[in-house]
Amino acid sequence: MSPPPQINISGCGLVQGTQAETQPSVAKFLNIPYATVPERWRPAVKAAPWTGVRDATIQGPVCHQPSSENPLVSMNADAVDEEDEVEYSKVYSEEHCLNLNIFAPHDQLNSKFKPLIPVMVWIHGGGFKDGSNGMSLYDATNMVAHSVKGVGRPVIVVTINYRLNYFGFLSSAELVQDVQSDKRLSDKNGEKCVGNWGLLDQKIALEWVRDHIEAFGGNPKDVTVFGESAGAASIGYHLTIPTHYGLFQRAILQSGAATTMIAGRPDMEGQRYFNHLCQHFKLNDSGLTGAQKIEQLRKIHAKDLVKAANNGKVGMFIPTIDNVLIHSDPRGWVHDGARYDPNVKAVMLGDCRDEGRMFVPTLGAKNLKRWPRFFARNCPPGQEKEFEAIYGIPKTDAEAASISAIVLSDSVFLYPIHATSRALLDGQPQLEMSRFHFDRPLQIVEDMELGLGAHHAAELPFVFGSDTYQEVFSEAEKELSLRVMEVWILFAWGETSRQHGLKHGQNSLLPSDVGVGGQRKEAIVFTEECTVEKKLVERLDARTLAFWRQSELWLKAKREEQYKQRQSSKGQAKL
């Protein structure tokens, strides 16, 4: 066993990590601070340098978050005694949750003669509500080890935390006024953003990687950012925010795009969550001004604040149209390829076969009683027959659940991924484009007979191949995980998967009419049988894509009309 790895990070300080127990060729550095939170609902500031040697062997604190019943996002930290302030603060911290973990080939450290290697930065999902870089699911030890020993293309993987739920994505008219009146804030660097503090945290983390990853042997000019669900949506936004351009050269969007998590307005969607928070703490009937409500909310302990998201009335959080980072409804600009970062060389987007099944209880129609409302929410007026022709009409509760799962898959995931792919190909001719589909259900989940199939996030255990899942993988799944990791690693290297004949960057995936059979088989498909093949890119035909474009336009216009009515009502109230 080599001595504990120690790195001097210029401008930060010395850190001492550890060798991974199961993979001695990998060094881990945990809980490296990239920023701190000086005040609730304000931009983070870059972390100050430290003296002495910082212990980077223990997982750092994460953002406060509600409990989760989903085993893929649960940190298994809910059993921490809230009354034990010392132990609780080791797991959750509002001020010190902005840390990152680095997994690097041990031989790459402190070597002045080895070329710098590509870096992969992971942005976790969780509906902007929960999740962290400390989840065992995201332990990148085996991924980095495979990059060295299995693929022969070493990479460094960085996993980051960012502020979530009420701390990172709360917005309201009161918060807009609060920020605008703060003379300490500059108009530069997104300091006056509202409801997008989590996105700003991610940007600061990427800047840290740009400025310091070379100390670990990583190439700051060869960064691949990859994320799933809300993490993929985050990347979709970063790709289109000019002040965030140039922070990465490649991107992998897993099960999401910007319009998967459509940004809302502070005084509409954001206002509902703010009002709920005030109601929860009995501030609405106290005669307080907006500024006074915010002052009171800032005094509430973070662990108590987050409990307001545990009562079933708060679902996922979304970014905010704050006119600082995000200026309008993404459904209006996601199709404009000229808005995407021209510095990005390659993008890979993909989905899981049964994305929508997991969301039927909360967003779908789990029975016939709920079907009419679900149908009205998704079908534009005058398009009823088209909807029925594409999806059919349920006659039983089981059919209602099944059809609504497919509708959710198509509208929330597959169509946004298509729209982003199309825009990138149209507007960025220099870009290499890849697509993938993941069709393999996790066997241990299948054995539970939950009927989830290849559900949302099903690919994650295979991407990271962490020890937690190595213990439950079948032999075929272990082999599939190696193949998935290879595709991701070689994408970061800008190379093709030689062993499996999978070629990236064909740019031939979207003919003018995908329903005519003119598609070439260019998508990388991880099949239910644990094989890796090339199949058709688009699983939605031209008719279905056209329907969801109409639905998108209708929903956007509907929201704009609601906003106009709201503004008109506010104007009349002032008279």
N, C-alpha and C positions, 0 to 999 in steps of 0.2 A: 504494500500500500504506500503510495506516494504521500508526501506531506500535504496538509490541507492547502488547496490552491489559494493564492493571495494575489490580488490585482490592485494596482495603484491607478485609480480613475482620475485623470487630470481634471481639476476644478471641483472634485467631489471629495476624494479621500481614499484611504485603503479599505478594501473589503476582503474578508476571508470566507470562502465558501467551503464546499465539501465535495468529495467524490461520491457519486451515486453508488449505493450499496450493491445494487444488482447489475450495474453497468459501470465498472471502474474507469472506463474510457471517457465518461461524461462527468464534467464538473457542474455543480449547481450553485448558483448565487441567489439567495432568496431575500425578499424584503429590502430591496434597494430603493430608497425614496427618490422619486423623480419630481415631486411637488408636495406642498402642504396646503391645507385649507385654512386660511386665516379667519374666515368669517362665513357663516352659512349664507348661501345664495350670492356668492361673490366668486370671481375667478380665482383659481388656484395660483400660487406663486411657486416658482422653481425652488426646489429644496436647497437649503443652505449646505455648504460643505461641512464635514465633520472632522474631528481630530482623533488621533489614535486609529486603531483597527476596528472597523465595524463588523460585527458578527452577522454573516449572511448565510447562516445555516438553518434558521428557523423561519417558517412561514409568517409573514407579517399580517397585520390587521386588515380587514376588508370593510367595505361600505356597509353600514347598517341596512338591513333588509328584512322583509317579512318572511315568515316560515314558508317553506315550499313542500308540497306533497310529491312533486316530481323528482324521482331519484336521480335524474340526469342533471338537475340544477341545484338540488339540495346540498348544502355543505356539511350536513350532519353536525352542525354546530349549535342547533337549537337547544341542546341540553345544557348549555353553559348557564351557570347560575347568575342571573341578572343582579343579584344582591352582592355578589363577589366582584367588586369593581375592578380589582387587579386582574383577575382571570378574564372577565368580560372584555376589558380593554385590550387584551392580547388578541382577541378574535375580531372585535369590531372597534373602529375608531373613525370618527368624522374627520378629524384633523389629519390623521396619519394613514389613511387608507390608500393614498395614491402612491403605491409602490409597485415594483415590477420584479419578476423572476427571470433569471437568465440560465439557459441550459446550453453549454458549449462543449465541444470536443476538448478533452484535457490537453491533448498535444498541441492545440491551437494557442493555448495560453502562454504568455511571456515568450513568444517565439518571434524574433525580429526578422527571421529569414523565410518564414512561410507566407505565401500570398494571403491576403484577406479573403474571407469566404462570405457567401450570401447570408443574409439575416432574414428570419421570418418572425413577424410580430403578430401575436394572436390577440384578437378582440373578442371576448366572450359574449354570448347571447344571454337571454333571460328576460326578454320583453322590457328592457331598460328598468327592470324592477328588482331582479336578483341575479345571483351568480358572482363568481370571483375567479382570480387566477390561482386561488388556493385549493380549488376542487381537484381531487385526485384524478378526475377525468382528463384534466389539462396538464398532467405531469408529462413533460416532453422528453423525459430521459430516454425512453426506448426509441422515440423518433430520431433523436440526435444520434444515438448509437447506431441505428440502422443506416443513417445517412453516411456514416463513416465505414462501417463494416459490411453492410449489405449493398449499398448503392455506389459507394466510392465517391460520393459528392457531399462532403461535410457541410452542415449548416449550423448556425446558431439560432435557437428559438427563444424569443422573449415573450412572456405572457404578462399582461398588464391589468391592473385594477382601474376603475374609473367610478365617479359618483353615480349613484342609481336613484331611482324612485323620487321621493320628495327632495332629496338632496341634490340630484343632478338634473332633473327634468320637470320640476314644478314651475308653472307659470301662471300669471294672472295680470289683470290690469293694474292691480296694486303693486305687484312686483316690478312691472315695467316702470311705473312712476318712481318706485323706490330706487331702481338702478339709475334712471335718468337724472334724478336729483342728487346723486352721489358725485360730488365734485372731485373725488379722489380718482375716479375712473376715467380712463382715456378713451377716445374714439378709435384708437388703434388696437390691433391684436385681439379683437373680439371682446374687449373688457366689458363692454356694455351689453353683452348678450344676456338673454333671459330664457330660462328653461332649456338651455343648451350647454349647461356647465359640464355635463358628462362628455359631450362631444369635444369641448375645449380641453378637458382633461386628457382625452385621447391624443389630441394634437400635441399637447405638451410632452406626453410620453414619447410620441414619435420624434419630437425634437430632441429629447434626451438621447434616444437611440442614435439619431444623426450625429449628435455631438460627442457621444462617449463610447459607442459600441466598438470602436477601433481598439480600445484598451483590451478587449476580449478576443481580438483577432477577427472581428466582423467588419465587413465592408459597408460603410455608411451610404455608399452610392449604389448599393445593390440590395435593396430592402423589399421584401414581399410582405404585404399586410394581408392577413387572412382572418376571416371571422364568420360566425354562423348566426342566423336569425337576426336579432337586434345588432349583433356584431357586423353582419353582412350589410344591414341597412346603414349602419354607421359609415362603413366604407363607401356605400353609395352616396352619402352626403359629402364625405371628405373629397371624393372625386370631383365634386361640382362646386366646392367652396374655394374661390381663387386664393385666399390667404392660406389655404392648406395645400396648395399645389407643391409638388416636388418633394414631398416627405417620403414617398415610396415610389418604386419603379414597376412593381407588379402587384396584382391584387387577386385574391381568391374570395369570391362571395358564395357562401354556402347557405342555401335556403333563405335567400333574402335579397332585397334591393331597396333603394330609397322609398319606393312606393309600397313596400311591404309594411313599413311603419310610417304612415303619412303624417307629416308635421301638422300640428294644429295651431290655432290662434290663441294667444294668451287670454283674451277676453271671451273665448267660447269654450273649446275643449279644455284648455288649461284652467279656466275659471271654475269649472265644475269640481275639479280636484282641490283647488284652493278653498272653495266654499265648503266642501266636505271636510277638509282639515279644520277649518274654523268651527264648523258645527260640532265636530268630534270633541273639540276642546272648549266648546261653549263660548265662543267669541263672537258669534253672529248677533246675539241678542244683547250685547253689552254696551251698545252705543259707541263702540270704538271706531275711529277712523281707519282707513286702510293702512296707513303708516303705523298706527298703534297695534293693529292686528299682527303685522309683520314683526314688530318689536316683541310682542308676547310670544309669537311662534319661535322666534330665535332663542328665547329663554328656556324652551322646553327641551329636556334631555333627548338626545337622538334616539335612544332606545324606546322612549315613550312616543316620540313622533312617528316612528315607523309602525307602531302598533295600529295606527289609524288605517294602515293598508291591509290589515288582517281581518277586517270585518266583512269581506265579501263584496263591498261596494266599489272597490278599486281594483281594476284589472291591470292591463299593461300600461306603461307610460310611453309617451311619444315625444319626439323633438318638437321644437316650437318655431313658428314663423315670427321671428323677433326683429326682422329687418336689420339684423347685424350679421349673423351667420347664414340664416335662411330668410329669403326675401319674399317668397310666394309659395303657393301650393305646388309641391313637387310634381303633381300630375300634369302641370302645365309646362314644366321644363325638362322632365326626365327623358323626353323623346328628342331633345335637341343635342345632337352629338358634339356640337361646337362648345358646349358648356363643360365638357369633361376635361380633366387634367391632361394636357398634351405631353407631359413628361412621362406618363405611364406607358410602358412598353408592351405589357401583356396583361390580359384579364381572363380568368377562368370563373365561370358561374355554373351552379348546378343545384339539384334538388333531390329530395327523397321521394320515392314512388307514392307514398301514402301520407304526404305532408298534413293533410287536413284532418285525419282521423282523431288526432290528439285534442283538437280544438272543438269537436262537435258539442261536448257538454256545455261549453261556455259561449261559443260563437255560432254554433250550428243549430239544426233542428233535430233534437234527439228523439222526437216523436211527431205524429201528425198534428197535434195541437199547436206545436211551435212552427209548423211549416209555413202558414200564411205570412207571418211576420218576417220570417227568414227570406221567403220568396220576394216580398215587397221591398226588402232592404237591398236585394241584389239585382232585381230585374227592372230596367228602365221602362217607363210607360210606353206602350206600343210594341214592346219586344217580348211579350208574353209567349207568343207562339214560337218564336225563335228559341227562347229559353227551354220550352217544353220539347222542342225538336232535338235540342242538343243533350238535355239531361233527363228528360222524361218527367212524369208526375208520380210521386209516391202514393201507394195505396195502403201501406202498412207503416207502423212505427219504424221497423227495421229499414225499410226503403227510404224513409225520410232521413234517417241517420246516415245511410250509405250515400245518398245523393248529395246531401249537404256537405259530407266530407269531401267529395269530389269537387263540388263548387268552391269550397274553401281552398283546396289545393290549387285549383286553377286561378282563382281571383287574387289570392293573397301571395302566392308564391310563383307559380309557373308563368302567369302573364307578366308580372313585374320583372321577372328575370328575362323574359323574351323582350320586353320593351327596352330594358337597359342594354341588352345584347345588340338589338337592332340599332339603337342610337349610337353606340360605340363604333359599330362597323360603318355606319353612314358618316359619322363625323370625325373619326380618327383613323384614316386609312393606313397609318403606320403601325397600328395596333395589331398584335397577335391575339386571336380570340380562341378560347377553348370552352367547351361545355361538357358537363358530366351528369349522369343520373345514378342514383344509388338505390338499388332495388332489394338489398339484403336485409331482412328483419333480423334483429339480434335474437339469437336462439333462446337465451335466458328469458327474454321478454315474451317470445312466442310461447314458451312453456307455461307462462302465467295465464295464457288463454284470455288475454285482454282484447284481442282483435285489433291491435294497433298496426300490424304489418310493418313495412319499412317506414316508420313514423318520422315525424319531424325530429331532427337531431340524431337519427339512427346511425349516421355515418361517423359521429364524433369518436366513439370508442375505437374505431378503425383508423382514424386519422392520427390519433396520438398513441394508440396501442399501449396505454398505461398498464402497470402491473395489476391494478384493480380489475381490469377486464381480461388480462391474460389468464387470470385464475378461472374465468367463467367461459372464455371462448372455446368453441369446438376447434379441432385441429384445422378444419377447413377455414374457419373464421380467423385463426391465427395467420394462416397463409394469405388470406384476403387482406388482412390488416397490413402486412408487409407490402402488398401490391399498392394499396391506397397510399401508404406513406411514400412509396417510391414515386408515384405520380406527383404528389405534392412537392416532394424534394426536388425532383427534376424540373418541375415548373419553376421553382425558385432559382434554379440554375439556368433557366432558359433553354432546357434540353428536352429531348424526346425520350419516352420510356422505351429503351432499346429491347429489353427482355420480352415485353408484351406487345410490341409493335404499335404502341399508342402514340400518335403524333399530335403535338399541340400546334395551335396557330394556323389552322387551315383557311379560316376566313371565307369558307364556302358554305357556311351552315344555314344561311337564311335566304333562300331564293325568294323571288317576288311573291310567289304563291306557294306556301309550304304544303298546301292541301292537294297539290297536283301530283305528288310523288316525285318531284324534282330534287328532293333533298338527297344529299350524299350522306353516307353513314360516317359521320365525323365525331359524334358524341362518345365520350368514354363512359361505358356502362359497367358498373359493378353489380353483377347479376345476383339473383336470389340463390343461384347454385354456387356462389362464391367464385365465379369466373370473371374475367375482365375482357370485355368485348367492345367493338365499335358499332354503334347503332344510330338510328335517326336522331337528329338533334332535337327537333321540336316534337313534343308529344301532344300538343294542341294543334288541331287542323286550322286552316284559314278561316273557316266559319266561326269557330270558337274564339279565335283571336280577335276577329272583327266584333263579336258580341261583347267581349270584355273591354274593347276600346270604346264602344258605345256606352257601356256601363260607367267606365272611367270618366268620360266627358259629362255624363248625366250627373254623377255624384259630385264632380267638381263644380258644375254649374249650380247644383242644389245647395252646396255649402256656401258658394259666393252669394247666392240670393239670401240665405239665412243671415249671413254676415251684414249685408246691406240693410236688411230689415232691423237687425239689432242696432246698427249704427243710427238708423233713422229713429228708432224708439228712444235711444239715448239722447239724440238731439232734441226730440220733442219734449223729453222729460226736463231738459234744462230750460225750456221756454217758460 
